[in-house]
Amino acid sequence: MSDLQVFDATGEAAQLPKLTTNDPTVIAAELAERGIGFERWPARAEIPAGAGPDAVLAAYAQEIQAVQARGSYPTVDAIRMTPDHPDREALRQKFLSEHTHAEDEVRFFVEGRGLFCLHLGEEVLQVLCEADDWISVPAGTKHWFDMGAEPSFCAIRFFDNPEGWVAQFSGDPIADRFPRLS
């Protein structure tokens, strides 16, 4: 189940969140108030386990076209991460530190889960995205992403320009003070 926790960014480690909710309507409203997009897309027929990118993209063609009709994200791909992926730990470590991107980071979780942590002013929002969640993190937003120690997800990624998605790390160790995805 999707979850949102809002923390004070200036607080110490192991603090209690100011807000915790798993209500998708509340999650969407809280994120929208802060300029972050969040939607729940309708579930599709089961995609076979291990389905390749073409099958995943075909299953969600209608939703992809609707997003692209808004005038952005002409490029999409699908990524699958499994607990036995040989580079899982290196890939996890790559995005566990606070960073920004020159373009929006837009993801739709087909299956599995991932934790987006957004550093917005004096707050840190942890958004646990699961199957059927769509999230749009605007360019320049300080954030980090945790796929967990044993990652298991498939996500559709939306791009205006894939080269703009290169991480620019802030050097702030803030991510170390907040819970990780187990």
Secondary structure, DSSP 8 states (H G I E B T S, - for coil): --EEEEEETTS-TT---SEEE--HHHHHHHHHHTT-EEEE----S---TT--HHHHHHHTHHHHHHHHHTT---EEEEEEE-TT-TTHHHHHHHTSS-EE-SS-EEEEEEEEEEEEEEEETTEEEEEEEETTEEEEE-TT-EEEEE--SS--EEEEEEES-GGGG--EE---GGGGGS----
